[in-house]
C-alpha cells in the first residue's frame, strides 16, 4: 500500500490524490486502506517515517564516529546523495508534504531534525577531538543536507566533493592572508 501511495502522491501530489486513488493503485478497497491508515495524512506520515533516510545517516555516522571528517564526510554525503537520487519520488514528497498539511509538516520536521542532529553530533565529536575548529555544527549539518536535497529536487545535482571541500576548508585562501580590502569588508573596519 505504501508503494502505491508513494506512486500516486508523486504523480498527483498530496492534495490532488485521494484515498480512493491510492486504494485503486494498491489493488485494495478504500475500506481496507482505512483499516490500516486513518486517511491521506496518515499515509504520508507512514511513508516519511518508514522510508526516510535519517536512520541510515545515523548508522553511518555512528559506525565512523572515531574516524576523521575528511574521510567520513565525503562518504556519508555521497551515500546521502545516492539515497536522494534513488528515491526521487520520496524526495518530491518531502518537498510537497509540508505545504498544506500541518501534521505532515511536523513529522517531516522531526525527520529532518533527526538527520541534522546525527550529523551535528558527529561534527561536535570531531571538534572535541581537535580535528575541526569550534563552529555551529547544526548550521553545518543543515547546509550539507539542504544543499544536496535542494539540488536534487531542482534537478541540479551538487558536486559532493566540492561541497564537502568547501565545508571543511572554507573560502579563506590557503596561505591564510586575507587581502586588506576583504578584511575591511569582513570586519566592517
C-alpha positions in Angstrom: 0.0 0.0 0.0 2.8 2.4 0.8 4.5 1.8 -2.6 1.2 2.6 -4.3 0.7 5.7 -2.1 4.2 6.9 -3.0 3.5 6.5 -6.7 0.1 8.2 -6.5 1.4 11.1 -4.4 4.4 11.6 -6.6 2.2 11.7 -9.7 -0.8 13.7 -8.4 0.6 15.5 -5.4 -0.8 15.1 -1.9 -3.7 17.5 -2.4 -4.5 16.1 -5.9 -4.6 12.5 -4.8 -7.4 10.8 -2.9 -7.5 7.7 -0.7 -9.6 6.1 -3.5 -6.8 6.8 -5.9 -4.3 5.1 -3.6 -6.6 2.2 -2.9 -7.1 1.6 -6.7 -3.3 1.7 -7.3 -2.8 -0.7 -4.5 -5.5 -3.1 -5.7 -7.4 -2.9 -2.5 -10.7 -1.3 -1.4 -10.7 2.1 0.3 -12.2 0.4 3.3 -9.1 -1.8 3.7 -6.8 1.1 3.3 -8.8 3.0 6.0 -8.4 -0.1 8.2 -4.6 0.5 8.3 -4.4 4.3 7.8 -6.8 7.0 9.1 -6.5 8.9 5.9 -4.2 10.6 3.4 -2.1 12.4 6.0 -1.6 9.1 7.9 -0.3 7.5 4.6 2.1 10.4 4.0 3.3 10.2 7.6 3.9 6.5 7.4 5.9 7.0 4.2 8.1 9.7 5.7 8.7 7.6 8.9 9.3 4.3 7.1 11.2 5.4 4.0 13.1 8.3 5.5 16.9 8.4 5.4 17.6 9.6 9.0 18.1 6.2 10.4 20.6 5.2 7.7 22.5 8.5 8.3 22.7 7.9 12.0 24.0 4.4 11.4 26.7 5.6 9.1 27.8 8.4 11.4 27.8 6.2 14.5 29.9 3.5 12.9 32.5 6.0 11.9 32.4 8.3 15.0 36.1 7.9 15.7 37.2 8.5 12.0 38.3 11.8 10.6 35.8 14.2 9.0 38.0 14.3 5.8 37.3 10.6 5.4 33.7 10.3 6.7 32.0 13.4 5.3 32.7 12.7 1.6 31.5 9.1 2.1 28.4 9.9 4.1 27.4 12.8 1.8 27.9 10.6 -1.3 25.6 8.0 0.2 23.0 10.6 1.1 23.1 12.0 -2.4 22.7 8.4 -3.7 19.7 7.9 -1.5 18.2 11.1 -2.8 18.8 10.1 -6.4 17.4 6.6 -5.9 14.4 7.9 -4.1 13.3 10.8 -6.3 9.6 10.2 -5.6 10.2 10.3 -1.9 12.2 13.5 -2.2 9.3 15.1 -4.2 7.0 14.0 -1.4 9.3 15.6 1.2 9.2 18.9 -0.5 5.5 18.8 -1.1 4.4 17.4 2.2 4.8 20.4 4.4 3.0 23.0 2.4 -0.6 22.4 3.4 -0.6 19.6 5.9 0.4 20.7 9.4 0.6 17.2 10.8 2.8 16.0 8.0 4.9 19.1 8.3 5.5 18.2 11.9 6.6 14.6 11.0 8.8 16.0 8.3 10.4 18.4 10.7 11.2 15.5 13.1 12.7 13.5 10.3 14.9 16.4 9.1 15.9 17.3 12.7 17.0 13.7 13.3 19.3 13.6 10.4 20.7 17.0 11.2 21.2 16.0 14.8 23.2 12.9 13.8 25.5 15.0 11.6 25.8 17.7 14.2 26.7 15.2 16.9 29.4 13.7 14.6 30.8 17.1 13.8 30.9 18.0 17.5 32.8 14.8 18.2 35.4 15.9 15.7 35.6 19.3 17.4 36.2 17.6 20.7 39.0 15.5 19.1 40.6 18.7 17.9 40.2 17.9 14.2 37.7 20.6 13.4 37.5 24.2 14.8 34.6 25.1 17.1 31.6 26.0 15.0 27.8 25.8 14.9 27.6 22.1 14.0 23.8 22.3 13.4 24.2 25.0 10.8 26.9 23.0 9.0 24.7 19.9 9.0 21.8 21.9 7.7 24.0 23.4 4.9 25.3 20.0 3.9 22.0 18.2 3.7 19.9 21.1 2.3 22.4 21.8 -0.5 22.2 18.2 -1.8 18.4 17.9 -1.3 17.6 21.2 -2.9 20.0 20.4 -5.8 18.4 17.0 -6.4 14.9 18.4 -6.1 15.7 21.1 -8.7 17.4 18.7 -11.0 20.8 20.3 -10.5 22.9 17.8 -8.5 25.6 19.3 -6.4 29.2 18.1 -6.6 29.6 16.3 -3.3 33.4 16.5 -3.2 33.2 20.3 -3.9 30.5 20.8 -1.2 32.4 18.8 1.4 35.7 20.6 0.5 34.0 23.9 0.9 32.7 23.0 4.3 36.0 21.5 5.5 38.3 24.2 4.1 36.0 27.2 3.8 36.7 30.1 1.4 39.8 31.6 3.0 42.9 31.3 0.9 45.2 28.5 2.0 48.0 30.9 2.9 45.7 32.5 5.5 46.4 36.0 4.2 43.2 37.9 3.6 43.7 40.8 1.2 43.2 44.2 3.1 40.1 45.1 1.1 38.4 41.8 2.0 39.5 42.1 5.7 37.7 45.5 5.8 34.6 44.0 4.3 34.5 41.2 6.8 35.2 43.2 9.9 33.4 46.4 8.8 36.5 48.4 9.7 
